[in-house]
């Protein structure tokens, strides 16, 4: 039984491509989540600052 290098190469290329796509998507998702978690409306921020003064 001979090793089919074409199939092995196709699988390796597919795995590398999949890992690249997943890393790229993970960076987008992380940036989006960080922006959502850091978002504070101005009215809430003003109320928080007023509570610190009291």
ZAMARGU-4260 file (C-alpha; in steps of 0.2 Angstrom, whole numbers, plus 5000, padded with zeros to 4 digits):
<rodrens>
0) 5000/5000/5000 | 5008/5016/4994 | 5007/5033/5003 | 4996/5044/4993 | 5005/5061/4995
5) 4992/5071/4986 | 4979/5067/4999 | 4991/5070/5014 | 4996/5087/5006 | 4977/5092/5003
10) 4973/5087/5022 | 4988/5097/5028 | 4984/5112/5018 | 4966/5111/5023 | 4971/5110/5042
15) 4982/5125/5040 | 4969/5135/5031 | 4956/5131/5044 | 4968/5136/5058 | 4971/5153/5050
20) 4953/5156/5047 | 4949/5152/5066 | 4963/5163/5072 | 4957/5178/5061 | 4939/5176/5067
25) 4944/5174/5085 | 4954/5191/5084 | 4938/5199/5077 | 4927/5192/5090 | 4939/5197/5104
30) 4940/5215/5098 | 4921/5216/5097 | 4918/5209/5114 | 4931/5221/5122 | 4922/5236/5114
35) 4905/5230/5120 | 4912/5227/5138 | 4921/5244/5138 | 4905/5253/5132 | 4897/5265/5145
40) 4884/5277/5140 | 4888/5295/5145 | 4873/5296/5157 | 4879/5281/5167 | 4896/5288/5168
45) 4890/5304/5175 | 4879/5295/5188 | 4894/5285/5193 | 4905/5301/5195 | 4891/5309/5205
50) 4891/5294/5217 | 4909/5295/5220 | 4908/5313/5226 | 4894/5310/5238
</rodrens>
